[in-house]
Amino acid sequence: MKQIFLILIFFSTFTTFAQNKKPNDPLAHTFSIVARDAKTGEMAVAVQSHWFSVGTGVSWGEAGVGVVATQSFTNRSFGIHGLDLLKKGKSPQEVLDILLSNDEGRDFRQVAILDKQGRVATHTGKSCIDYAGHANGKDFSVQANMMLNDKVVPAMKKAWIENSEMPLAERMVAVLQAAQETGGDIRGKQSAALVVFAGEASKEPWNDKLIDLRVDDSENPIKEIDRLLKVFRAYEYMNEGDLYVEKNEMKNAMEAYNAAMEMFPDNLEMQYWTAITLANDKQMEKASEMLQKIYAKDENWRELTRRLPKVGLLNVSEENLKLLLR
């Protein structure tokens, strides 16, 4: 009986030790990239995983400071504390050393840190699941764990180098695509995220996160992130057009709106505001022709047109309003 009791104590102690050694943090076995655009100073994180809502745990950043990706067994505190240490003047390597020194689960972590100067530091713990590894250099770090094969990380590095002429956001997506095409996560695909921060902080911090796209659950999350990025770019043209309208520069406004519509010709929102701009520019026949096609697809747009004169977004005579509403 005494021997059995001692054996039970041993296994209880061993189990407790093992549980303490292995972190209880959320899993995010995945591949990601942290990077900086040397021309604009913008910094970004892009990630994909067979795990729900990967972007909520892996991706961290702040304009004028840096970006962090924390994955495998995700220690989310690395995001907040890492950025805080960067703000205090620590280098990415110093930050990484400090974070890992106080972390009993360091062997299970994978972390990448990049600062606004483009310096990077990366850690792949020895207990990360194969295939796991990273590659980094000036302005970038790519890292992956639980991959189907050992070709994923080299493919990501190659894609980053070969797409240097792309805008940063599109370049990040190209890296994710390369990883997936090479094999990707051994479990498959589920979620992805892309965040881009300004290189320098402004007096309007709410505008310093330039892009924030997430796909939390999808059969093809990278394809969906790519689609959302294209929609984002189209709406950039729409916003540009709105600014020109405010300045009464209708020719420039129409060029911006047309650029948006060329990207998404079936988007009724883009068609509608282009038509309203035509009407405000006294091009009633063109505006009416566009609006009739929009109304045929969704009658609610006709009701919206009735409401615009009240708030000054449609400045036409009563006669012309009837023409637009017919």
C-alpha positions, 0 to 999 in steps of 0.5 A: 500500500505504501509503494502504491501511495508513493507511485501516485504521489510521483505521477501526480507530481510529474503531471503537475510539473508537465502542466506547468511546463507546457503553457495553457495559452491559446494555440495559434499554430500558424505562419506569419510575416512581420515586415516594413516598407523601406520606402513608406516606413509602414509596418505590417503583420499578416497571418494565416492558421487553421484556428478560429480568429487567428488575428485576435491573438497573433497580430500586434502593432503601433504606428511609429513603434513596431509590430509583433507576431506571437504564435504557436502557444500564443502569449498575448502579453508579448504584444502589449509588453513588447511594444511598450519595451520598444517605446522605451528604446529597447531594440527588438532583440533586447525586447525578445530577450526580456520577454522570454527570460520571464516566460516558463513556456518559452520553448513552446513560443514562436515570436517575431518583433520588428521596430520602425527602423526595420530591425528584427528579432525572432524566436522559434522554441525547441518544442514548436511542432514540426515543421517549424522555423523562421527566416529574417533580414532587414525589414522582415521576418517570416515564421511558421510552425506545424507546417506540412513540410520544411519548404514553407519558410523558404517560400515565404522569404522568396516571395517577400524578396521577389515582390519588392515593387508591390505596396506593403499590404499586397506584398504581405498577402503574396507571402501568405499565398506562397506559404499556402501554395507550398504546403502551409499548415498541416491541418489546412486553412481557417482564418487570416488577418492583415494589419498595417500601421503608419511608420510614424505616429500622428496627432490623430492616432485613430487614423494610424492603423491604415489597414485592419482586415480579418477573416475569422472563419473561411474555407479559403481565408487568404483568398478572402483577405486578398478580395477584401484588400481589393475592396479596401483599395476600391473604397480608397478611390471612393473616399478620394472622390468624396474629398474632391466633391467637397472641393467641387472638383467634379472632374477629379471626383468622377475619375476617382469614382470610375477607378473604384467602379472599374475594380468592382463594376457590380457594386451598387454602392459605388455605382450609386454615389457616382450617379449622385455626383453626376447629378450634382454636376448637372449631368442629369441624363447620365445620372438618371440612366445609372440610377434606373438600373440601380433601382431595378436591382434594389428599390431602396436606393430610390428611397435614399435618393428622396432623402438626400436633398434634405441633408444637402447631398443632392442639390438639384431642382424639384424637376430634376429630382423627379427625373432622377426618381422616375 
